[in-house]
Amino acid sequence: MGRHKGRVAIVTGAADGERAAIGAAYARALAAEGAMVTVADVTDPASVVADIEAAGGRAIGVIADVSNEAQVKSMVERTVGEFGRLGVLINNAGIGSSIPAIPVEDMSVEVWDELMAVNVRGPFLCVKAAVPVMRRQGYGKIVNVGSATMFSGLPNRLHYVTAKGAIYAMTRALAVELGGYGIRVNTIAYGLIANSVIDAEFAAHPEKRAAILGARALGDHVGTDDLVGMLIHLASGESVAMTGQCLVIDGGDVFN
């Protein structure tokens, strides 16, 4: 407890959702460790803010589309106006891999651009808005969210995998550019995360469950709780000597 006491964090894509609600878990976990948190999403994050406040933490909710520069700038300005500073940015918002499968020859430019706007331009805009604040402070932690698919590939979702690869490249470039200002940039990447939707799919298709879990060195599910510890570590002072890195949490799938 208290590893983030006094810190201020923004978590994008942090409203509760039907799937893993990973961003919401990140926001709650950071608050539980003492951070003051801006919970941002394109949908109303009020329930996550209420949970944090009920547990004795401080949070504000901001409705923002990360692909919109004006809304992102406003998100950062409101955070600094409310809490006085900004030390942690979690770039979690994105269009997920559960999108419909589309062969490359059938993928429209519009579909490609829509995903890239959220999954690549979004983190870029958030970093662009947050860095001036962090640079003035001489310290900052940025955690980008990648995917194990950028190592393994994923058929018929070229735009998604390409975007996640870009996130890792962005992390490496930013780490070099911003290190001199005391700003660390890392990526956390994960494979398929267990949730009620996935559980239902596995129950209906046990062969899919066997194939996916069988490919993992640990042979088991990865849940939202398995991601939180690494996120807290990357955002904390415990990892100040780390930057430009990508840490994969997928039960050992990338090693097979």
The 8 nearest C-alpha neighbors of each residue, nearest first, counted from 0:
[[1, 32, 2, 31, 33, 3, 4, 29],
 [0, 2, 32, 4, 33, 3, 31, 34],
 [1, 3, 32, 4, 0, 235, 33, 236],
 [4, 2, 33, 34, 32, 1, 6, 5],
 [5, 3, 33, 1, 34, 6, 2, 32],
 [4, 6, 34, 3, 33, 7, 35, 1],
 [7, 5, 34, 3, 4, 86, 35, 8],
 [8, 6, 35, 85, 86, 34, 36, 87],
 [9, 7, 87, 36, 88, 86, 85, 37],
 [8, 10, 37, 88, 36, 89, 87, 38],
 [9, 11, 89, 38, 13, 39, 26, 88],
 [10, 12, 39, 92, 91, 13, 90, 40],
 [11, 13, 92, 40, 91, 22, 39, 14],
 [12, 14, 22, 23, 11, 38, 39, 40],
 [15, 13, 44, 23, 40, 12, 16, 47],
 [14, 16, 20, 23, 13, 47, 44, 17],
 [17, 15, 20, 18, 14, 19, 23, 13],
 [16, 18, 19, 20, 15, 196, 195, 194],
 [17, 19, 16, 20, 194, 196, 195, 197],
 [18, 20, 21, 194, 223, 17, 192, 16],
 [21, 19, 16, 15, 23, 22, 18, 24],
 [22, 20, 24, 19, 23, 223, 25, 13],
 [21, 23, 13, 25, 24, 12, 20, 91],
 [22, 24, 13, 26, 25, 20, 21, 14],
 [23, 25, 21, 27, 22, 26, 28, 20],
 [26, 24, 22, 28, 23, 27, 29, 227],
 [25, 27, 23, 29, 24, 28, 10, 22],
 [28, 26, 30, 24, 25, 29, 51, 31],
 [29, 27, 31, 25, 30, 26, 24, 32],
 [28, 30, 32, 26, 31, 34, 27, 25],
 [31, 29, 34, 33, 27, 32, 28, 56],
 [30, 32, 28, 33, 29, 27, 56, 0],
 [33, 31, 1, 0, 29, 3, 30, 2],
 [34, 32, 4, 3, 1, 30, 31, 5],
 [35, 33, 30, 6, 3, 4, 29, 7],
 [34, 36, 7, 57, 58, 30, 8, 6],
 [37, 35, 58, 8, 9, 7, 34, 38],
 [36, 38, 9, 59, 58, 60, 39, 8],
 [37, 39, 60, 10, 13, 36, 59, 61],
 [40, 38, 11, 61, 62, 13, 60, 12],
 [39, 41, 12, 62, 42, 63, 11, 13],
 [40, 42, 63, 62, 64, 43, 39, 12],
 [43, 41, 40, 62, 44, 14, 63, 39],
 [42, 44, 45, 62, 14, 40, 41, 60],
 [45, 43, 14, 47, 46, 60, 42, 38],
 [44, 46, 48, 47, 43, 49, 60, 14],
 [45, 47, 49, 48, 44, 50, 15, 14],
 [46, 48, 50, 49, 45, 44, 51, 14],
 [49, 47, 45, 51, 46, 50, 58, 59],
 [50, 48, 46, 52, 47, 51, 53, 45],
 [49, 51, 47, 53, 48, 52, 46, 54],
 [52, 50, 56, 48, 54, 49, 53, 27],
 [51, 53, 56, 55, 49, 54, 50, 57],
 [54, 52, 50, 55, 51, 49, 56, 48],
 [55, 53, 51, 52, 56, 50, 31, 49],
 [54, 56, 52, 53, 51, 57, 31, 30],
 [57, 55, 52, 51, 30, 54, 58, 31],
 [58, 56, 35, 52, 36, 51, 55, 30],
 [59, 57, 36, 48, 37, 35, 51, 56],
 [58, 60, 37, 38, 48, 36, 61, 57],
 [59, 61, 38, 44, 37, 39, 45, 48],
 [62, 60, 39, 63, 38, 74, 59, 40],
 [61, 63, 40, 41, 39, 43, 42, 60],
 [64, 62, 41, 40, 70, 61, 65, 39],
 [63, 65, 41, 66, 67, 70, 40, 71],
 [66, 64, 121, 67, 71, 63, 117, 125],
 [65, 67, 121, 117, 64, 116, 120, 68],
 [68, 66, 65, 70, 64, 69, 71, 121],
 [69, 67, 71, 70, 72, 124, 66, 65],
 [68, 70, 72, 71, 67, 73, 74, 66],
 [71, 69, 73, 67, 72, 68, 63, 74],
 [72, 70, 74, 68, 73, 69, 65, 125],
 [71, 73, 69, 75, 74, 70, 128, 68],
 [72, 74, 76, 70, 71, 75, 77, 69],
 [75, 73, 71, 77, 72, 76, 70, 78],
 [76, 74, 78, 72, 77, 73, 79, 129],
 [77, 75, 73, 79, 78, 74, 80, 72],
 [76, 78, 80, 74, 75, 79, 73, 81],
 [77, 79, 75, 81, 76, 80, 82, 74],
 [80, 78, 83, 84, 76, 82, 81, 77],
 [79, 81, 77, 78, 83, 82, 76, 84],
 [82, 80, 78, 79, 83, 77, 59, 84],
 [83, 81, 79, 84, 80, 78, 7, 35],
 [84, 82, 79, 80, 81, 85, 78, 7],
 [83, 85, 79, 82, 7, 86, 132, 78],
 [86, 84, 7, 87, 8, 79, 133, 132],
 [85, 87, 139, 7, 8, 6, 140, 133],
 [88, 86, 8, 140, 141, 139, 85, 7],
 [87, 89, 141, 9, 8, 90, 10, 142],
 [88, 90, 10, 142, 91, 141, 9, 143],
 [91, 89, 143, 11, 122, 92, 144, 142],
 [90, 92, 11, 12, 144, 89, 22, 93],
 [93, 91, 12, 11, 90, 118, 94, 40],
 [94, 92, 118, 117, 95, 91, 12, 114],
 [93, 95, 114, 118, 117, 96, 92, 98],
 [96, 94, 97, 93, 98, 159, 118, 92],
 [95, 97, 98, 159, 94, 156, 99, 160],
 [98, 96, 95, 99, 94, 100, 156, 18],
 [97, 99, 96, 95, 100, 94, 156, 159],
 [100, 98, 101, 97, 156, 96, 155, 102],
 [99, 101, 155, 156, 98, 102, 154, 97],
 [100, 102, 155, 106, 156, 105, 99, 103],
 [103, 101, 155, 105, 104, 106, 100, 156],
 [102, 104, 106, 105, 101, 155, 157, 156],
 [103, 105, 102, 106, 101, 107, 155, 157],
 [106, 104, 102, 103, 101, 107, 155, 108],
 [107, 105, 103, 104, 101, 102, 108, 110],
 [106, 108, 109, 110, 105, 111, 104, 103],
 [107, 109, 111, 110, 112, 106, 113, 105],
 [108, 110, 112, 107, 111, 113, 106, 114],
 [111, 109, 113, 107, 112, 108, 114, 106],
 [112, 110, 108, 109, 113, 114, 158, 115],
 [111, 113, 115, 109, 114, 110, 116, 108],
 [114, 112, 110, 116, 115, 111, 109, 117],
 [113, 115, 116, 117, 112, 111, 118, 94],
 [114, 116, 112, 118, 119, 117, 113, 111],
 [117, 115, 120, 113, 114, 66, 119, 118],
 [116, 118, 121, 66, 115, 114, 93, 119],
 [117, 119, 93, 115, 121, 114, 116, 162],
 [120, 118, 115, 121, 122, 117, 116, 162],
 [119, 121, 116, 123, 122, 117, 66, 124],
 [120, 122, 65, 66, 117, 124, 119, 123],
 [123, 121, 125, 124, 120, 90, 119, 126],
 [122, 124, 120, 126, 121, 125, 127, 119],
 [125, 123, 127, 121, 126, 122, 120, 68],
 [126, 124, 122, 128, 127, 123, 129, 71],
 [127, 125, 129, 123, 128, 124, 130, 122],
 [126, 128, 124, 125, 129, 130, 123, 131],
 [127, 129, 125, 126, 72, 130, 124, 75],
 [130, 128, 126, 132, 127, 131, 125, 133],
 [129, 131, 133, 132, 127, 126, 134, 128],
 [132, 130, 134, 133, 129, 135, 128, 127],
 [133, 131, 135, 130, 134, 129, 136, 85],
 [134, 132, 130, 136, 139, 135, 138, 131],
 [133, 135, 137, 131, 136, 132, 180, 130],
 [136, 134, 132, 133, 137, 131, 138, 130],
 [135, 137, 133, 134, 138, 132, 139, 84],
 [138, 136, 134, 181, 180, 135, 133, 139],
 [139, 137, 181, 182, 136, 133, 134, 180],
 [140, 138, 182, 86, 133, 87, 183, 181],
 [139, 141, 87, 183, 234, 182, 184, 86],
 [142, 140, 184, 88, 87, 89, 183, 143],
 [141, 143, 89, 185, 186, 184, 90, 88],
 [144, 142, 186, 90, 89, 185, 187, 145],
 [145, 143, 187, 91, 186, 188, 90, 142],
 [144, 146, 188, 163, 187, 186, 166, 143],
 [147, 145, 188, 189, 148, 149, 163, 190],
 [146, 148, 190, 189, 149, 150, 188, 151],
 [149, 147, 152, 151, 146, 150, 153, 160],
 [148, 150, 164, 160, 147, 152, 146, 151],
 [151, 149, 148, 147, 152, 253, 146, 164],
 [150, 152, 148, 149, 147, 253, 153, 252],
 [153, 151, 148, 149, 150, 160, 154, 147],
 [152, 154, 148, 156, 155, 160, 151, 157],
 [155, 153, 156, 152, 157, 102, 100, 101],
 [154, 156, 102, 101, 100, 157, 103, 153],
 [157, 155, 159, 158, 154, 100, 101, 153],
 [156, 158, 160, 159, 155, 161, 103, 154],
 [157, 159, 161, 156, 160, 111, 162, 114],
 [158, 160, 162, 161, 156, 157, 163, 96],
 [161, 159, 163, 157, 149, 162, 158, 148],
 [162, 160, 164, 158, 163, 159, 157, 165],
 [163, 161, 165, 159, 164, 160, 119, 158],
 [162, 164, 166, 145, 160, 165, 161, 149],
 [165, 163, 161, 149, 166, 167, 162, 160],
 [164, 166, 162, 168, 163, 167, 169, 161],
 [167, 165, 169, 163, 164, 168, 170, 145],
 [166, 168, 170, 169, 164, 165, 171, 186],
 [167, 169, 165, 171, 170, 166, 172, 164],
 [170, 168, 166, 172, 167, 171, 165, 173],
 [169, 171, 167, 173, 168, 172, 243, 184],
 [172, 170, 243, 168, 174, 169, 173, 167],
 [171, 173, 169, 175, 174, 170, 168, 176],
 [174, 172, 176, 170, 175, 171, 177, 169],
 [173, 175, 243, 184, 171, 177, 172, 178],
 [176, 174, 173, 172, 178, 177, 171, 243],
 [175, 177, 173, 174, 178, 172, 179, 180],
 [178, 176, 174, 180, 182, 179, 173, 175],
 [179, 177, 182, 181, 180, 174, 175, 176],
 [178, 180, 177, 181, 176, 182, 175, 137],
 [181, 179, 178, 137, 177, 182, 134, 138],
 [182, 180, 138, 178, 137, 179, 139, 183],
 [181, 183, 139, 138, 178, 177, 180, 140],
 [184, 182, 140, 242, 174, 178, 141, 139],
 [185, 183, 141, 242, 174, 243, 170, 142],
 [186, 184, 244, 243, 142, 242, 170, 245],
 [187, 185, 245, 143, 142, 144, 244, 145],
 [186, 188, 246, 144, 245, 145, 247, 143],
 [189, 187, 146, 145, 247, 147, 144, 246],
 [190, 188, 248, 146, 147, 249, 247, 191],
 [189, 191, 249, 147, 146, 192, 248, 148],
 [192, 190, 193, 189, 221, 249, 220, 147],
 [193, 191, 222, 221, 190, 194, 223, 19],
 [194, 192, 222, 197, 221, 220, 191, 198],
 [193, 195, 197, 196, 19, 198, 18, 192],
 [194, 196, 198, 197, 199, 18, 193, 19],
 [197, 195, 199, 198, 194, 200, 18, 17],
 [196, 198, 200, 194, 199, 195, 193, 201],
 [199, 197, 195, 201, 196, 200, 194, 202],
 [198, 200, 202, 196, 197, 201, 195, 203],
 [201, 199, 197, 203, 198, 202, 204, 196],
 [200, 202, 204, 208, 198, 205, 203, 199],
 [203, 201, 199, 200, 204, 205, 198, 208],
 [202, 204, 200, 201, 205, 199, 198, 207],
 [203, 205, 201, 206, 207, 202, 200, 208],
 [206, 204, 208, 201, 207, 202, 209, 203],
 [205, 207, 209, 208, 204, 210, 201, 211],
 [208, 206, 210, 205, 209, 204, 211, 201],
 [207, 209, 205, 201, 211, 206, 210, 212],
 [208, 210, 206, 213, 207, 212, 211, 205],
 [211, 209, 213, 207, 208, 212, 206, 214],
 [212, 210, 208, 213, 214, 209, 207, 215],
 [213, 211, 218, 214, 215, 209, 219, 210],
 [212, 214, 210, 209, 218, 215, 211, 216],
 [213, 215, 212, 211, 252, 210, 255, 216],
 [216, 214, 252, 218, 251, 217, 212, 250],
 [215, 217, 251, 218, 250, 252, 214, 255],
 [216, 218, 250, 215, 219, 251, 212, 252],
 [219, 217, 215, 212, 213, 216, 214, 250],
 [218, 220, 217, 212, 221, 250, 215, 213],
 [221, 219, 193, 222, 212, 192, 218, 250],
 [220, 222, 192, 193, 225, 249, 250, 219],
 [223, 221, 193, 192, 225, 224, 220, 226],
 [222, 224, 225, 226, 21, 19, 192, 227],
 [223, 225, 227, 222, 226, 228, 24, 221],
 [226, 224, 223, 222, 227, 221, 228, 248],
 [227, 225, 224, 223, 228, 229, 230, 248],
 [226, 228, 230, 224, 229, 225, 231, 25],
 [229, 227, 231, 230, 226, 232, 225, 224],
 [230, 228, 232, 231, 227, 226, 233, 187],
 [229, 231, 227, 233, 232, 228, 234, 226],
 [230, 232, 228, 234, 229, 233, 235, 227],
 [231, 233, 229, 235, 230, 234, 237, 228],
 [234, 232, 230, 235, 231, 238, 229, 142],
 [233, 235, 231, 232, 140, 230, 87, 142],
 [236, 234, 232, 237, 233, 231, 238, 3],
 [235, 237, 238, 239, 234, 232, 2, 233],
 [236, 238, 235, 239, 232, 233, 234, 240],
 [239, 237, 236, 241, 240, 233, 235, 232],
 [238, 240, 236, 241, 237, 183, 235, 242],
 [241, 239, 238, 242, 237, 183, 236, 233],
 [242, 240, 238, 239, 244, 183, 243, 185],
 [241, 243, 183, 184, 244, 185, 174, 240],
 [242, 244, 171, 174, 185, 170, 184, 245],
 [243, 245, 185, 242, 186, 246, 241, 171],
 [246, 244, 186, 187, 185, 247, 188, 243],
 [245, 247, 187, 188, 186, 244, 248, 185],
 [248, 246, 188, 189, 187, 249, 245, 147],
 [249, 247, 189, 250, 188, 246, 190, 226],
 [250, 248, 190, 189, 251, 252, 247, 221],
 [249, 251, 217, 215, 252, 216, 248, 221],
 [250, 252, 216, 215, 249, 253, 254, 217],
 [251, 253, 215, 254, 255, 214, 250, 249],
 [252, 254, 255, 251, 151, 147, 150, 249],
 [255, 253, 252, 251, 216, 215, 214, 250],
 [254, 253, 252, 214, 215, 216, 251, 151]]
